[in-house]
Amino acid sequence: MATTTTRPMTAADVWALPEDERGELIRGEFRPMAPAEPDHGDLTMAFGQHLRPWVRANAPGLVGAEVGFRLPGVENVLVAPDVAYVREERLPPRGRRSGFLALAPDLAVEILSPSNTATELNDKVLLYLETDTRLVWVVAPRRRSVAVHTPDRLARTLLVGDTLDGGDLLPGFALPLAELFA
């Protein structure tokens, strides 16, 4: 009986897939990304609508949805946070940004979907923090909360009535969660 071995996928393998078949790669394990539910898409846009104008005025850089990041120093990892921010000085020049970015985002926003498991999400948060992401926001739409993760590995949970801030990364950025979840 023949045995079939499968090798872990790489970011190059994912890039070679048709765009509508791509997903994330966690330590070589391919995780397809299904189309988002309406509320998920709405929250993604809400973050972008609040972050992008603030970033342009105060801390130039890239604000993008589902941008692919090959995290440095970790083999066979490709993540695509729902929303990400990268400071301008860390980015390749415009016109040379094709493919997946070979760096960690400064800010990663992950919006929970029903298909997410706690283990998968915790793994991603740790991968972000281990590769120098300075701020991770995990949004729980059904609980109307945001968990704020920082490199010190301390997390704090904000609820409606609280205001999400950008900490040292985006000083002065403030987003009332009542407005986000309205």
Secondary structure, 3 states (H helix, E strand, C coil): CCCCCCCCCCHHHHHHCCHHHCEEEECCEEEECCCCCHHHHHHHHHHHHHHHHHHHHHCCEEEECCCCEECCCCCCCEECCCEEEEEHHHCCCCCCCCCCECCCCCEEEEECCCCCCHHHHHHHHHHHHHCCCCEEEEEECCCCEEEEECCCCCEEEEECCCEEEECCCEEEEEEEHHHHCC
